[in-house]
Amino acid sequence: MFLGFTGPNAAGKGEAVKYLVDNHRFTAFSLSDILRHELKDRGLEITRDNLIAIGNELRAKDGPAVLAGMTSMKIKNMPQAVIDSIRNPAEIDELRKNLKNFRLIGVTADPKIRYDRARARAREGEAFISFDEFAAKEAKENSNDPNAQQLNKCFEMADVKIDNSGDIKTMYAVLDKLLKESGYIPYSRPGWTEYFMKMAYLAAERSTCIRHHVGAVIVKNNKVVSTGYNGAAAGTRDCTELGCLRDQMGIASGTRHEICRAIHAEQNAIIQAALTGTSTEGATIYCTHSPCIICAKMVVNAKIKKFITSKYYPDKQYEELFKEAGIEFAVVEKPQLNVTVLD
């Protein structure tokens, strides 16, 4: 989802953008940042007058949509972003053309309130201007020149208009409502625990057990050491072909582990690490289920220091063993098993 902001100076657009970044995981971009970089490259002071002048110059040279075109090409494959400093109708057309689910939000406020805000923030030479100077600069932002700034026309094109003359929380509430009504779901990069737990569930898909699909991933310094899943010994027939021996004998889960064709996921992960000659000392094991007592013993002797899971296996004998051996044990929420990527 892409949200654009337009409106007169010091109306509160920056506060709206900050709110979306801090509370809704948006990434912020400003068309004015392109102008600031241009002024810096030319060795010119970054003032409001210079920003207006350089913006008008670039639009006259490369077309009124040049800033929006440069920005949209940069962000079009992102899951969500917010774009500030939209000041020309052609920029709006360009963003609507290039970005899916683009919504333009116009923010305004009483001129006297905006003047006070501008002086208070003291940005780009605004601290000591008079109200008449403030109004005169604003007039420059409403030219009839198609290559210049046309803030009033941009505001008229907004999908949503917000008067931010009062309590800023009112503006936040409008933004929250907009996101909710749009069905917005923020993209969230998974943390390390979710990442490796997802790997464990992926490994579990290889299981040949017809009772429980279990997967395990051994990790050291955020690098995968080995993986494993529960299944029959290599080169032998498994339960998908022969059926479950434990079911046939009426053996309950969590008991009589020796009567099973499968090697458990944790065991296979430890074995795979041994086969490649990779140490598991000090490692963490991520497993879809808590361990049976046999796997727990192997975890201790493999000098693995942490066991993370999201589901309990019926055998609870590991608890006292881990406590005595100083193995850290944690239960986390099962990760979402869908994969969300930009392709």
Secondary structure, 3 states (H helix, E strand, C coil): CEEEEECCCCCCHHHHHHHHHHHHCCCEEEHHHHHHHHHHHCCCCCCHHHHHHHHHHHHHHHCCCHHHHHHHHHHCCCCCEEEECCCCHHHHHHHHHHCCCEEEEEEECCHHHHHHHHHHHCCCCCCCCCHHHHHHHHHHCECCCCCCCEHHHHHHCCCEEEECCCCHHHHHHHHHHHHHHCCCCCCCCCCHHHHHHHHHHHHHCCCCCCCCCCEEEEEECCEEEEEEECEECCCCCCHHHHCCHHHHHCCCCCCCCCCCCEECHHHHHHHHHHHHCCCCCCCEEEECCCCCHHHHHHHHHCCCCEEEECCCCCCCCHHHHHHHHCCEEEECCCCCCCCCCCC
